[in-house]
Amino acid sequence: MFREISLLNKRGFLQKKDKFSRGFLFSPLLLIPLFLVIISGFLIKSIQGDFLVSNYSSHILTGFIGYFLAIFISYIPLERLRKYLIPFYLCTLLSLLLIYFYGISISGAQRWLNLGFVSFQPSEVAKLSTILTLALVLDKKIISRIKDLVLPLLVFIIPWLLIFFQPDLGTSLVLLVLTNVMLYWSQMPIEWILILVFCLFTSIFYLTLPALLIFWIPLIGYLAYRSSKKKIIASVFAISFHLLVAKLTPILWQYGLKEYQKDRLVLFLDPNRDPLGGGYHLLQSKIAIGSGGIFGTGLLRGKLTNLQFIPEQHTDFIFSALGEELGFLGCTIVLFLFFYLIKKLINIATSARSDFESLIVIGISATFLFQIIINLFMTIGLGPVTGIPLPFMSYGRTSLVINFISIGFVLSILKRSRSLRR
């Protein structure tokens, strides 16, 4: 009799487990990205027109492959993958290095590797590998001393340099943001975060108003002084670091960026200065979004979209096609879905069962959120054109697959945390 009760309990547990697993097939974490892929597929069809030359079928197919790949990954406990993360990170660095010797150049940027049967973009893989490796390094570690920063910054700086000089300004900015967010999540003092983030302002001041550095850099030293136990050493280190950033800025500006990238960074403030050159994308994008009105022209009916007024609209400027064809209402719905997805990710990060898993989810959340905000600002003229894609919507097979793999990792973490609570 006891054996029968045991078997019944076991069967009941397995039934609950199967029901629990099947629930992930219809999880918002998977359905929202898949819905965004399908909508953007129709937008790509509208942009490129002819079915035979359109990338929309490839985009949707890749999305469904990513969907099932995410489900498969959700069954793998991340703890089992820890020993493979460093080799994965090193392979990513190797692929980034190979770009400089065997990379495929498109539109002036050398970012792709051709494997014969498929080409892929290593910088997209680097986002995920950096998140995973940083989570491994920061696991159960509180950043309270300057020397605690050495290894995390080393993990970040190597792929950042390799990506920046491809050149790929957008992805290098993504790596910078996700690193700072993960450091903050590991309880690094907020003043230290500001010291790192303010490197961007130091570079801008050096190029535009160098006299401001006389007041700016001592302020950086004061932030370090008030946030560290070894106040003098921290102040000297912070001031020296920002002076180094200032000295390296003209070198990075001169040799790290192409001329068209420099134009994009400057012209977003006044795109009418070069309406047929560097400001063309921004002007046409704003016109397309504005012409959509409240309800849009309808899918496949956007005049500017159909006539291909915006170059590369199916990649970085897919949001402008959304604005024209689905209008303000369609944009609002898509943005609501994006931020609902981000909210779910942050909730999972706060309830994860370990620091390692929590850091992974917050890194993925930061990556998605930053890309959404910057891409939106870029298409409506509030930010420079940096080449940052809109997650799940911009055409790019490597990016799309990596995004779904990231969702798979989040589902794996969610599944383990729920099982632990049960």
Secondary structure, 3 states (H helix, E strand, C coil): CHHHHHHHHHHHHHHHHHHHHHHHHHCHHHHHHHHHHHHHHHHHHHHHCCHHHCCHHHHHHHHHHHHHHHHHHCCCCHHHHHHHHHHHHHHHHHHHHHHHHHCEEECCEEEEEECCCCEECHHHHHHHHHHHHHHHHHCCCCCCCHHHHHHHHHHHHHHHHHHHCCCCHHHHHHHHHHHHHHHHHCCCCHHHHHHHHCHHHHHHHHHHCHHHHHHHHHHHHHHHHHCCCCHHHHHHHHHHHHHHHHHHHHHHHHHHCCHHHHHHHHHCCCHHHCCCCCCHHHHHHHHHHHHCCCCCCCCCCCHHHHCCCCCCCCCCCHHHHHHHHHHHHHHHHHHHHHHHHHHHHHHHHHHCCCHHHHHHHHHHHHHHHHHHHHHHHHHCCCCCCCCCCCCCCCCCHHHHHHHHHHHHHHHHHHHHHHHHHC
